[in-house]
Amino acid sequence: MEIKKNIVVIGAGYGGITAALRLARLFREQPEYQVHLIDRNPYHTLKTQLHEAAIRRTAVSIPIDRIIQRKNIIFHLGEVTRIDAAKQSIHMGNKSLPFYYLAIALGSQVNFYNIPGLRKNSFPLQTLRDAQLIYDYITRLCARAASEPIEKLRRDMLRFVVGGGGLSGIEFASELADHAAQCIGNYHINPQEVEIIIIEAGGHIMSKMDESFAARIHKRLLEKSIKIVTETKIVSRTPDTVTLSSGKILRTKTVIWTGGIRMQELARQSGMKIGQLGRIIVDEFLRVEGYPFIYAIGDNALAMNPCSNEPVPAAAQFALQQGRLVANNIYADIVCGERKPYRPKLLGEVVSLGRHLAVGWLALPFLKKITFVGFLGNLLKTAVQEKHIFFLRKESRKWITY
Ligand SMILES: Cc1cc2nc3c(=O)[nH]c(=O)nc-3n(C[C@H](O)[C@H](O)[C@H](O)COP(=O)(O)OP(=O)(O)OC[C@H]3O[C@@H](n4cnc5c(N)ncnc54)[C@H](O)[C@@H]3O)c2cc1C
């Protein structure tokens, strides 16, 4: 029997699933190559919608088998524990898989920055499991608070601290504010006792966004009665308190930590060169420096924007673009064609501020932009998310989310 050459994609998030599907399509006439996809979960997570799942328990995952059905992709359910770049093999505990070409798309994980007590006493929001835990916790906490007779304890339960005023923190806090408004009515809670506080280390929230947009978002958050504390860090956390860099101590049962991300140690351990936040240094084609047969995608790749000379932000739209490019470049390396350099395209930015509201902009031809605020913005955000789902659905013909 002929031994096939493996093209392995690790991580079935935005970048990895796009790369694997594209590779399967490109290599369909090359039976000597086999595409493999590895993930620790049997589903693809729509990570950009996790804040909704954490509050409203919406469906944000799609089973992998539905996405890859009838495709030339072998899926492996497992935790990647080691990448042996020199010997060209991937290890999942005591199982291993040799590769001819590799695309690394393992995404990012939460960074607690070694803040005392934070890891133990706060909720991250990076995975479907995190969202499910938050949903269960907050649902129970609001119900318990409703019948708590001691006001001080009730207030501790109803004070929610969100660490980090970036995209995921803002989107989560907004969803929580909508949810709190509902609970207030349904459980007859005194609205004065509910507090949602965003703690941001920088001078303003949404530091990576245009300042005028950040200001609009700030205004909308205040309208939702969300408090915003800037230029302040969380310096420690106990089960009942948060200490801020200003010296202030807040009593709270709940901290949702969205204040930072970092990459896993796998690439560093395998000898690859690592840059900012542990991202893998790649060349203009997204190949890992020193390993022309290994590519990195999405949050894992320290891809540079040649126009600004700045690193491309960790965002789903870039992971999708890179997944497609990496598949094309691997095909060019192995079969035919010319490798193409990565040129990031910022197609727009949309921030959802609860169920019915979003603020954002979308790129138009000739360097023009259209901006959206309010319900229209929300429709735009939904359209952007649906576009990704439509792509997956088109690839797999039919499936449902669950
Ligand atoms: C709450 C939240 C909201 C966000 N909102 C937006 C938004 O509105 N717009 C936007 O552009 N970006 C948003 N982002 C960022 C965006 O989700 C990421 O940039 C994007 O998911 C990166 O894609 P990726 O393919 O690199 O990794 P991911 O999508 O994170 O996929 C990584 C995959 O690797 C798997 N994996 C990880 N480690 C292992 C291992 N050791 N073994 C096996 N499998 C492993 C994971 O299970 C996962 O399936 C948001 C992020 C969060 C957390």
The ligand as an SDF file (V2000), in Angstrom:
LIG
                    3D

 53 58  0  0  0  0  0  0  0  0999 V2000
  -15.0990   36.4230   23.6780 C   0  0  0  0  0  0  0  0  0  0  0  0
  -14.3450   36.7080   22.4170 C   0  0  0  0  0  0  0  0  0  0  0  0
  -14.8940   37.5440   21.4570 C   0  0  0  0  0  0  0  0  0  0  0  0
  -14.1840   37.8270   20.2820 C   0  0  0  0  0  0  0  0  0  0  0  0
  -14.7600   38.6210   19.3460 N   0  0  0  0  0  0  0  0  0  0  0  0
  -14.1270   38.8520   18.1920 C   0  0  0  0  0  0  0  0  0  0  0  0
  -14.7400   39.6340   17.1690 C   0  0  0  0  0  0  0  0  0  0  0  0
  -15.8450   40.1360   17.3340 O   0  0  0  0  0  0  0  0  0  0  0  0
  -14.0620   39.8110   16.0100 N   0  0  0  0  0  0  0  0  0  0  0  0
  -12.8190   39.2520   15.7900 C   0  0  0  0  0  0  0  0  0  0  0  0
  -12.2550   39.4290   14.6940 O   0  0  0  0  0  0  0  0  0  0  0  0
  -12.2060   38.5140   16.7310 N   0  0  0  0  0  0  0  0  0  0  0  0
  -12.8230   38.2940   17.9270 C   0  0  0  0  0  0  0  0  0  0  0  0
  -12.2170   37.5430   18.8880 N   0  0  0  0  0  0  0  0  0  0  0  0
  -10.8650   36.9930   18.6260 C   0  0  0  0  0  0  0  0  0  0  0  0
  -10.9810   35.7470   17.7190 C   0  0  0  0  0  0  0  0  0  0  0  0
  -11.9070   34.8550   18.2800 O   0  0  0  0  0  0  0  0  0  0  0  0
   -9.6250   35.0600   17.5650 C   0  0  0  0  0  0  0  0  0  0  0  0
   -8.6950   35.9990   17.0690 O   0  0  0  0  0  0  0  0  0  0  0  0
   -9.7470   33.8870   16.5910 C   0  0  0  0  0  0  0  0  0  0  0  0
  -10.5670   32.8820   17.1550 O   0  0  0  0  0  0  0  0  0  0  0  0
   -8.3820   33.3020   16.2640 C   0  0  0  0  0  0  0  0  0  0  0  0
   -8.5560   32.2290   15.3870 O   0  0  0  0  0  0  0  0  0  0  0  0
   -7.5080   31.0230   15.3850 P   0  0  0  0  0  0  0  0  0  0  0  0
   -7.8780   30.1270   14.2650 O   0  0  0  0  0  0  0  0  0  0  0  0
   -6.1120   31.5520   15.4310 O   0  0  0  0  0  0  0  0  0  0  0  0
   -7.7320   30.2840   16.7820 O   0  0  0  0  0  0  0  0  0  0  0  0
   -9.0640   29.7360   17.4740 P   0  0  0  0  0  0  0  0  0  0  0  0
  -10.2730   30.1530   16.7410 O   0  0  0  0  0  0  0  0  0  0  0  0
   -8.9420   30.0870   18.9070 O   0  0  0  0  0  0  0  0  0  0  0  0
   -8.8980   28.1530   17.3070 O   0  0  0  0  0  0  0  0  0  0  0  0
   -7.8970   27.4300   17.9760 C   0  0  0  0  0  0  0  0  0  0  0  0
   -8.3030   25.9550   17.9720 C   0  0  0  0  0  0  0  0  0  0  0  0
   -7.2110   25.1810   18.4530 O   0  0  0  0  0  0  0  0  0  0  0  0
   -7.6840   24.1960   19.3790 C   0  0  0  0  0  0  0  0  0  0  0  0
   -6.5800   23.9090   20.2800 N   0  0  0  0  0  0  0  0  0  0  0  0
   -5.9250   24.7940   21.0620 C   0  0  0  0  0  0  0  0  0  0  0  0
   -4.9100   24.1760   21.7010 N   0  0  0  0  0  0  0  0  0  0  0  0
   -4.9480   22.8670   21.3330 C   0  0  0  0  0  0  0  0  0  0  0  0
   -4.1330   21.7390   21.6350 C   0  0  0  0  0  0  0  0  0  0  0  0
   -3.0570   21.8180   22.4470 N   0  0  0  0  0  0  0  0  0  0  0  0
   -4.4550   20.5540   21.0740 N   0  0  0  0  0  0  0  0  0  0  0  0
   -5.5160   20.4470   20.2300 C   0  0  0  0  0  0  0  0  0  0  0  0
   -6.2980   21.5000   19.8940 N   0  0  0  0  0  0  0  0  0  0  0  0
   -5.9950   22.6940   20.4350 C   0  0  0  0  0  0  0  0  0  0  0  0
   -8.8840   24.8610   20.0520 C   0  0  0  0  0  0  0  0  0  0  0  0
   -9.7750   23.8840   20.5650 O   0  0  0  0  0  0  0  0  0  0  0  0
   -9.4990   25.6650   18.8900 C   0  0  0  0  0  0  0  0  0  0  0  0
  -10.4520   24.9000   18.1890 O   0  0  0  0  0  0  0  0  0  0  0  0
  -12.8990   37.2460   20.0700 C   0  0  0  0  0  0  0  0  0  0  0  0
  -12.3440   36.4000   21.0470 C   0  0  0  0  0  0  0  0  0  0  0  0
  -13.0460   36.1360   22.1950 C   0  0  0  0  0  0  0  0  0  0  0  0
  -12.4370   35.2080   23.2260 C   0  0  0  0  0  0  0  0  0  0  0  0
  1  2  1  0
  2  3  1  0
  2 52  2  0
  3  4  2  0
  4  5  1  0
  4 50  1  0
  5  6  2  0
  6  7  1  0
  6 13  1  0
  7  8  2  0
  7  9  1  0
  9 10  1  0
 10 11  2  0
 10 12  1  0
 12 13  2  0
 13 14  1  0
 14 15  1  0
 14 50  1  0
 15 16  1  0
 16 17  1  0
 16 18  1  0
 18 19  1  0
 18 20  1  0
 20 21  1  0
 20 22  1  0
 22 23  1  0
 23 24  1  0
 24 25  2  0
 24 26  1  0
 24 27  1  0
 27 28  1  0
 28 29  2  0
 28 30  1  0
 28 31  1  0
 31 32  1  0
 32 33  1  0
 33 34  1  0
 33 48  1  0
 34 35  1  0
 35 36  1  0
 35 46  1  0
 36 37  1  0
 36 45  1  0
 37 38  2  0
 38 39  1  0
 39 40  1  0
 39 45  2  0
 40 41  1  0
 40 42  2  0
 42 43  1  0
 43 44  2  0
 44 45  1  0
 46 47  1  0
 46 48  1  0
 48 49  1  0
 50 51  2  0
 51 52  1  0
 52 53  1  0
M  END
$$$$
